[in-house]
Amino acid sequence: MMVAFSVTPLGVGEEVGEYVADAVRVVRESGLANRTDAMFTTIEGEWDEVMDVVKRAVEAVEARAPRVSFILKADIRPGVTDGMTSKVETVERHLARG
């Protein structure tokens, strides 16, 4: 399973990087494969472990913000591992063909 999520603190002003870092820290400390970009953090693993990490990441932001907005997108494909890398490699292969 691969999950991309975004958690945004509300009511804390325009500078939210410090709060987002709290969530990303939880993800990185989980030991699950992950990648963070400007819009989402992606995590790969089994359903229960991924959802536990997402929940704890949201709770880390919620602990310091009066309100939290949360977006989640999941790709559930049993038997597939390393999807974060293989999906991008597939697109790059097609791009290289012209």
N, C-alpha and C positions, 0 to 999 in steps of 0.2 A: 504494500500500500504506500502510496505517495500522497502527501498532503501539502498544499501551499496555503499559508495563512498570513493574515495581516491583522495586527492588533494596534489600535490607536487610542491613546488616552484623550479624553475630552474634558474641557474645563480646566486645563493646566497652562493655557497660553499657546503661543505658536511654536515654541521650542520643545519638541517631543522626543528628540533623540535619546535623551537620558532614560526615559521611560521605556522606549522601544528596546534599548540596550538591556534592560532588566529581563525582558521576554527572550531576547536572543541568547542571553547568558544561560537561561534555563535550558534552552534547546541545545546549545553547545556542550553543556555539562552532562546532557543525557547520554552521550555516547552514540546516539543514532546518527546515521548519515544525514547531513544537512547542508544547506546552501542559503545564504541571505543575499538579496539584491535590494535595489532601491524601493521596491514595491512589496515584496513578499519574502517570507522564509519558507523553504521547502524542507520537509522531513520525510525520511523513508524508513519503513520498518513494519512490524506487525500492528494490526488494528489497535489492540489494547495499549501497547506501549506508545504508539504515535499519539493516540487521543489523550493519554495521560500527560504526555509532554506538552501538548497544545493546551490542555486545561491548566497545567501549572504555569505555563508562560502567560496565559491570560490573567491568571490570579496574581502573578507578580506585578503586572501593570495595575490591576484593579486595587491592589493593596495601597497604591499611592495616588490614584486618580479618582475623582468623584464619579466618573462615568467612563465606560469603555465601549468602543465600537470594534467589531470583530468580523472578519470575512474568512471563509474557509472553502477550499476547493479540494476534492479528493479524487484520486485515480486508483480504483480498486481493481487490481489485476493479479489474481493468485498465481504464484509461481515465478513472477518477474522480480528480479532483484537488480539493483543498480540502475533503476529507471531514470534517475536524474542525469546520469551520464549517457546511457544508451539512447534516450530520446533525442538529446541534443546531437549526438554523433550521427544519427540517422538523418536529421535535417541538414547537417553540414555535408554529409555525403551527397545528398541530392543537390545542394547548392554547388558543390564542386563539379558536378556533371554539366552545369550550365543551365 
